[in-house]
Amino acid sequence: MYAELLLLYYAVLLLSAGIALSQLRKNLPYHLKVFAVLLGYTALVELSAYILRNRLEGGNNLALYNVFMLFEFLAYAWYFRQIITSARIRKAIDVFLVVYPVYWFYVVFFIFKLNQWNSYVFVGGALFTIFCAIMFCFQGFVDDEVVRYRKYSEFWIALGLIVFYTCAMPYMGMFNLLSQNAPQVAVFFKYLLLIMNIVMYSTFSYAYLCRMINTRKSSS
């Protein structure tokens, strides 16, 4: 069952990255182009992690994920800075963009190790990503302009991030503890994590698909 879910996850991730990257040459806003590149980078990291897990002795690919988290959460913060209008939230994002790399360096090299799962790095980045995504959604809810969420790409990206990181944060934050003391519980949550990944990348796919469909309709 896990192998099938993992295969489905890879398929959905690659589909999401492919749909997003296929629109880079089209009239996409710059922040959506950057997010598309991030999806392509994510797919490359996941495929590299799969190869490392199966080819290297010991199969430890955590260093790759720990480095990826630095770029991932910084990219999310930058993305939301482009679409959030609140000056206070944008200033908070500016602070995060400066502080998080320092926090990452301290946690990775002074609390954990590069080849260990750095749960503090994940939790810190996930919390701020959830905060930014919620603030963006709230911005749309209180806006005087009517928002058609069915065709609003940025909303679907924010929704996917909220759903995934809200569900993943408790598990990934306790991953080291669960792996050592409750391996059966850890395995159960691995299934849930894969399902949440599939949901998130499905919403990302829809975010770019709805823009593609809208573009075709407007040009016809």
C-alpha positions as CSV (number, residue, x, y, z in Angstrom):
1,M,0.0,0.0,0.0
2,Y,2.8,2.4,0.9
3,A,4.6,1.7,-2.4
4,E,1.5,2.5,-4.4
5,L,0.9,5.7,-2.5
6,L,4.6,6.7,-3.0
7,L,4.3,6.1,-6.7
8,L,1.1,8.2,-6.8
9,Y,2.9,11.0,-5.0
10,Y,5.7,11.0,-7.4
11,A,3.3,11.0,-10.3
12,V,1.2,13.9,-8.9
13,L,4.4,15.9,-8.1
14,L,5.8,15.4,-11.6
15,L,2.5,16.3,-13.1
16,S,2.2,19.4,-11.0
17,A,5.8,20.5,-11.9
18,G,5.2,19.7,-15.6
19,I,2.0,21.7,-15.8
20,A,3.6,24.7,-14.0
21,L,6.8,24.7,-16.0
22,S,5.0,24.4,-19.3
23,Q,3.5,27.9,-18.7
24,L,6.8,29.7,-18.0
25,R,6.8,31.2,-21.5
26,K,3.2,32.4,-21.2
27,N,1.9,35.6,-19.7
28,L,2.2,34.4,-16.1
29,P,2.8,36.9,-13.2
30,Y,6.4,36.8,-12.0
31,H,5.6,35.2,-8.6
32,L,3.8,32.3,-10.3
33,K,6.8,31.8,-12.6
34,V,9.1,31.6,-9.6
35,F,6.7,29.2,-7.9
36,A,6.7,27.0,-11.0
37,V,10.5,26.9,-10.9
38,L,10.3,25.9,-7.2
39,L,8.0,23.0,-8.2
40,G,10.5,21.9,-10.7
41,Y,13.3,22.1,-8.1
42,T,11.1,20.1,-5.7
43,A,10.6,17.3,-8.2
44,L,14.4,17.2,-8.9
45,V,15.1,17.0,-5.1
46,E,12.6,14.2,-4.6
47,L,14.0,12.2,-7.5
48,S,17.6,12.8,-6.2
49,A,16.5,11.8,-2.7
50,Y,15.0,8.6,-4.1
51,I,18.3,7.7,-5.9
52,L,20.4,8.5,-2.8
53,R,18.1,6.3,-0.6
54,N,18.5,3.4,-2.9
55,R,22.0,3.7,-4.2
56,L,24.1,5.0,-1.3
57,E,25.2,2.8,1.6
58,G,22.9,3.5,4.5
59,G,20.5,5.4,2.2
60,N,20.7,8.6,4.2
61,N,19.3,11.5,2.2
62,L,18.4,13.8,5.0
63,A,21.2,16.3,4.2
64,L,19.5,16.9,0.9
65,Y,16.2,17.6,2.5
66,N,17.7,19.8,5.2
67,V,19.4,22.0,2.5
68,F,16.2,22.0,0.5
69,M,14.1,23.3,3.4
70,L,16.2,26.4,3.5
71,F,15.5,27.3,-0.1
72,E,11.9,26.0,0.1
73,F,10.7,28.2,3.0
74,L,12.6,31.2,1.8
75,A,10.9,30.8,-1.6
76,Y,7.5,30.5,0.0
77,A,8.1,33.7,2.1
78,W,9.3,35.6,-1.0
79,Y,6.2,34.4,-3.0
80,F,3.8,35.7,-0.4
81,R,5.6,39.0,-0.1
82,Q,4.8,39.6,-3.7
83,I,1.0,39.0,-3.3
84,I,0.3,40.3,0.3
85,T,-0.6,44.0,0.4
86,S,-0.3,44.6,4.2
87,A,2.8,46.6,5.0
88,R,3.1,45.0,8.4
89,I,3.0,41.5,7.0
90,R,5.5,42.4,4.3
91,K,7.9,43.8,7.0
92,A,7.5,40.5,9.0
93,I,8.4,38.6,5.8
94,D,11.4,40.8,5.3
95,V,12.5,39.9,8.9
96,F,11.9,36.2,8.2
97,L,14.0,36.3,5.0
98,V,17.0,37.6,7.0
99,V,16.5,35.7,10.3
100,Y,15.6,32.3,8.9
101,P,18.9,31.5,7.2
102,V,20.7,32.3,10.5
103,Y,18.2,30.2,12.4
104,W,18.7,27.4,9.8
105,F,22.5,27.5,10.2
106,Y,22.4,27.4,14.0
107,V,19.9,24.6,14.2
108,V,21.6,22.5,11.5
109,F,25.2,22.8,12.7
110,F,24.8,23.4,16.5
111,I,21.7,21.5,17.6
112,F,21.3,18.7,15.0
113,K,23.6,17.6,12.2
114,L,23.3,18.0,8.5
115,N,22.5,14.3,8.0
116,Q,19.9,14.3,10.8
117,W,16.3,15.3,10.5
118,N,16.2,19.0,11.6
119,S,12.7,19.2,13.0
120,Y,13.2,22.7,14.4
121,V,14.0,24.0,10.9
122,F,10.8,22.4,9.5
123,V,8.5,23.6,12.3
124,G,9.9,27.2,12.1
125,G,9.5,27.4,8.3
126,A,6.1,25.6,8.3
127,L,4.6,27.9,11.0
128,F,5.6,31.0,9.1
129,T,4.3,29.6,5.8
130,I,1.0,28.8,7.4
131,F,0.8,32.3,8.8
132,C,1.5,33.9,5.4
133,A,-1.0,31.7,3.6
134,I,-3.7,32.5,6.1
135,M,-3.0,36.2,6.0
136,F,-3.2,36.0,2.2
137,C,-6.5,34.2,2.3
138,F,-7.8,36.7,4.9
139,Q,-6.8,39.5,2.6
140,G,-9.0,38.1,-0.1
141,F,-11.9,37.6,2.2
142,V,-12.0,41.2,3.4
143,D,-11.3,42.8,0.0
144,D,-14.1,44.9,-1.4
145,E,-13.5,43.4,-4.8
146,V,-15.3,40.1,-5.6
147,V,-12.9,37.3,-5.9
148,R,-13.7,34.3,-8.0
149,Y,-11.9,31.6,-6.0
150,R,-12.5,28.9,-8.6
151,K,-10.2,30.7,-11.0
152,Y,-7.8,32.2,-8.4
153,S,-4.5,30.4,-8.8
154,E,-2.9,32.1,-5.7
155,F,-5.7,31.0,-3.5
156,W,-5.4,27.4,-4.4
157,I,-1.6,27.5,-3.8
158,A,-2.2,29.0,-0.4
159,L,-4.9,26.5,0.4
160,G,-2.6,23.6,-0.5
161,L,0.1,25.0,1.7
162,I,-2.2,25.4,4.7
163,V,-3.7,21.9,4.4
164,F,-0.3,20.2,4.0
165,Y,1.7,22.0,6.6
166,T,-1.0,22.1,9.2
167,C,-1.2,18.3,9.0
168,A,2.5,17.6,8.5
169,M,3.9,19.9,11.2
170,P,3.0,17.8,14.2
171,Y,4.4,14.6,12.6
172,M,7.5,16.1,11.2
173,G,8.1,18.0,14.4
174,M,8.1,14.8,16.4
175,F,9.6,12.6,13.7
176,N,12.9,11.9,15.6
177,L,11.0,11.1,18.8
178,L,8.4,8.9,17.1
179,S,11.0,7.0,15.0
180,Q,12.9,6.1,18.2
181,N,10.1,5.4,20.6
182,A,7.0,4.6,18.6
183,P,8.0,3.3,15.1
184,Q,4.5,1.9,14.4
185,V,3.0,5.3,15.0
186,A,5.7,6.9,12.8
187,V,4.8,4.5,9.9
188,F,1.1,5.3,10.2
189,F,1.8,9.0,9.9
190,K,4.0,8.4,6.9
191,Y,0.9,7.3,5.1
192,L,-0.9,10.4,6.1
193,L,2.0,12.6,5.1
194,L,2.0,11.1,1.6
195,I,-1.8,11.6,1.3
196,M,-1.3,15.3,2.3
197,N,1.5,15.7,-0.2
198,I,-0.8,14.3,-2.9
199,V,-3.6,16.7,-1.9
200,M,-1.2,19.7,-1.9
201,Y,0.4,19.1,-5.3
202,S,-3.1,18.4,-6.7
203,T,-4.1,21.9,-5.6
204,F,-0.9,23.3,-7.2
205,S,-1.8,21.5,-10.4
206,Y,-5.3,23.0,-10.4
207,A,-3.9,26.4,-9.7
208,Y,-1.9,26.4,-12.9
209,L,-4.6,24.5,-14.9
210,C,-7.3,27.0,-14.1
211,R,-5.0,29.8,-15.3
212,M,-4.3,27.9,-18.5
213,I,-8.0,27.3,-19.1
214,N,-8.8,31.0,-18.5
215,T,-6.1,32.1,-20.8
216,R,-7.4,29.9,-23.6
217,K,-11.0,31.2,-23.1
218,S,-9.9,34.8,-23.2
219,S,-7.9,34.3,-26.3
220,S,-10.6,32.5,-28.2
